[in-house]
């Protein structure tokens, strides 16, 4: 059974600091991995999607990497800002049957960027 | 604007009173899904649909029903809600295939007393 773990559960950093969020998964047979952002009272916003054949994706100050063999992904946020404060979730898309769109989520990392 | 909408956003109800949470997407996506989010458990899939009239159970389907009569709509039905269904519910949609991301609605916070 696929399990997704995110460490740390919470993180507080001063503004301007570079930071790394970690995601690990137990079964390497994934189709893709998505990083989401969740703000209180709002839905999930997709940040980056990495296909299983890719090593990394970049969007602005965000860079996500994927190492399938070790079952790990990292989300790197450069020059953090208070507006980055949110819960960050990673989710893997499973590789089986017809449910290729099924996502298994981690429990998230709550990030607080202090001004 | 491409979006997934859910209604209501907040709902407080009592045990046993049937309710429906609506979900609609305007992106012509084949795939739609419902998740619930609980503290310490993350998001777990309730039901999903690969296309009109095609639905299947996710990981936690007990106590829920869904229907997919139109491509854009995927309502979640609780025939007899119980307190353990108090949760934050999310609807999602996406194109079929592994290269496509999923888009999520704003969530519905349900409290069953």
Interface residues (C-beta under 8 A of the other chain):
Chain A: X4 X31 X32 X34 X36 X41 X42 X43 X44 X45 X46 X49 X51 X52 X89 X91 X93 X95 X98 X99 X100 X101 X102 X103 X105 X106 X107 X108
Chain B: X4 X31 X33 X35 X40 X41 X42 X43 X44 X45 X48 X50 X56 X58 X90 X92 X94 X96 X97 X98 X99 X100 X101 X102 X103 X104 X105 X106 X107
